[in-house]
Amino acid sequence: MKTLYIVACICFSLSSKSQSNSSSETTKHMENLLHKLEGTYQLQIIDSRELPSISFDMLKNIQDKRHQTDTTYFYVKQNFKVMILPYSTIEKVDFIPIKSISYFSN
């Protein structure tokens, strides 16, 4: 349900900027990238209940920072980091996608 909310926010924010063909193509590209990456990364929120938004740049970072064998992390804000599973994990036959958002307390 949260993933659906994030996708809706992304689509709304992109569609409200401009109705040109390039905006439509960007939205479609972002939706495809979001679908491709779904279950292979996790937004981790620490000591907060905020619902994060995900940008096209963040999706590109997830794609670009994915390592072959190591789980990668990067901070978006002090209390918001992204965990990216490695290719070696997500390419396994028995891979089970992870939930897209997780909340932690210190």
N, C-alpha and C positions, 0 to 999 in steps of 0.2 A: 504494500500500500504506500509506504514512504517512497519507494522507487517511482511509483506512478506519480506521486506528488512532485518529485524532483523533475521528472520528465515534463510534466505539465508546466512547471515554472520555467523550465528552459525553453519550451516551445512558445509560451506566452511572451517571455522577454525577447526572444528573437523575432517573433512575428510582429511585436508592437514597434520595433525600431523602423522597419521599412518593409514595404510590400513589393519591393522589386524582385526580379528574377534571382539576382545574386543572393538576396536574403533568404528566399525560398530554397535555393540550392544549399546554402549554409545550414539552414535548419535541417534539411534532409540528410546532409553529411553528418551533422551532429547526432541526429537520431540513430543513424547507422552505426556511428562510432560508439555511442552509448550502449546500443544493443550488443555490439561485438565485445565490449569490455565488461558487460554486466556479469557479476558473480566472480570476477577475477581481481577485484580491488575492494577495499572497505574504507569508508569514511569513518574515522574514529574521533568522537567528540568527548573531551575530558572535562568533567565537572561542569557540565552545562546541559541544557535540554533543547538548545537551539536546533532548528532544522536547517541543515546546510544547503546551500544552492551549489550547483556544479556548473562551471563554465566550460566553454569549448577549449580554452587554454588549459584548464585543469585536465580535461580528457586527453589532450595532446601530451601533457606532462606524464600522465599515467602510461600512455602508450610509449613515450620516448624513454622513460626511466625504468621500464620493465627489464629485469636482468634475466639471464638464462637460468641461473641456479640459485640466486639469493633473493629472499624477500626484501623488498625495498620500502623505505618509509620516507615521506617528506612532509614538512609542516606547511600548512596553509596559513594558520594563525597559531598563537601560543597554545590554545586549547583545541586545536583542530588539525589532525594529521591524516594522511592517506597511507594505507598499507597496500602494497602492490605485490601480488603473488608472482613468482617466477614462471617462466615458460615451462620449466621442467615439471612443475606442479600442475599447471592448467592443461598441459598436453597429455596427461595421463588418461588412460581409458576410464579409470574409476574416479575421475575428478568430480567432486561435488562442489558446486558454486557456493560461495560464502554470501552472507547477507550484506547488503550494501552499506548499512549504517550500524554502528555499534557505539553505545554510550558507556563511558568508564568514569569511576570516581577514584580520586587519589586518597 
